[in-house]
Amino acid sequence: MRNYVAELLGTFTLVFCGTGAIVIDQQSGGAVTHVGVAITFGLIIMSMIYSLGDISGAHLNPAVSIAFSITGRFPLKQLLPYIISQLTGALLASFTIKFLFPSNQLLGATMPAGTDIQSFILELILTFFLMLVIINVAEGSKEQGMFAGLAIGAVVGLEAMFAGPICGASMNPARSIGPAIASGHMEHLWLYIAAPVIGAILAIPVWKYLTNSKNNS
């Protein structure tokens, strides 16, 4: 149960700080800036990994949990409770943001700036690279290595920095589901669920190939 509580708290903190930065940037006329939002996402991911990594693995992301299950490094019986915990944390965070900023329409929801297919491909590629980093620095299914938090947080911040203005750089179904439901803007939600899951899963065979090649060399 403490694993599930850790995932709930970690995802709550991620969505609260990350989407909170977006909303506060809008409410304050750009005081946080896009760069500030990207850094916020990277820093909160890094902080949660270092604080919760040795408890639950600090997945904080259904796509990551699904990909770890496929590798066999994460028990399948824990997958659904992890996803439920992550979604609950995201929803609680988004409704907290809605309570604090009731006039904000999107509440940090991810929205494509261009076409759906453009954002779908971007989200898929971004999550692919993110999962590739996670699977290489994690110990088992736990992101608790000395540099794991730094590496993963840096990738999240980097990808949010350059891709955020176009696709939102969610890379995380829970992060998108929370504000979408709280704001009522679910028209593009399908792509922010499908693309990260597919991207994370596609990273697994590539990781296996690279790992096997290294071991055989």
C-alpha positions, 0 to 999 in steps of 0.5 A: 500500500505504501507504494501506491500512496507514494505514487499518488503523492508523487504524481499529485506533486508532479501535476500540481507543480507542473501544471500549476506553473503553467496556470500561474504563468498565464495568471501573472502575465508570463512571470514564470515564462516557458523556460520556467515551466520546463525547468519546473517539470524537470526539477519536480521529476528529479525531486520526486525520484530522489525522494520516492524512488526507493519506495515505489520506483517513482514511476509517476507515469502509466506509460512508464509502469506499462513499459516496465511490466512488459520488460518483466522488471515490474510485477503485472499484478501491481500495474493496475493499482499503480495506474489507479494511484497515478491517475488519482494523484493527477486528478486531485492535483488538477481539481486543487488547481481548479479550486485555486484558480477557478477562472483559468479555462485549461488548467494546464491541459495539453493541447496541440498547437498544430495538427493532432498527428503532428503532436501525436508523433512528437509525443511518441518520439519524446516518450520513446527517448524518455523511456530509453533513458529511464530503462537505462538508469533505473535499477530494476523498476526502481529509479533510484540510482545516484544519477537517475533523478538527474538524468530523467529530470534533465530529459523531461526539462529538455523535451518540455523546453523545445517541444512544449510550445507545439505539443505540450510535451506531456509524455505522461497520460496521467499528467494530461488526464488530470487537467483534461477532466478538471477543465472539461477539455478532453477533445485531444486527450486520446493522443496524450494517452495513446502516444506516450504508451506506444512510445514507451513500449517501442523503447523496450525492444530497442533497449533490449537490442542495445543491451544484448549487443553490449553484452555480446561484444 
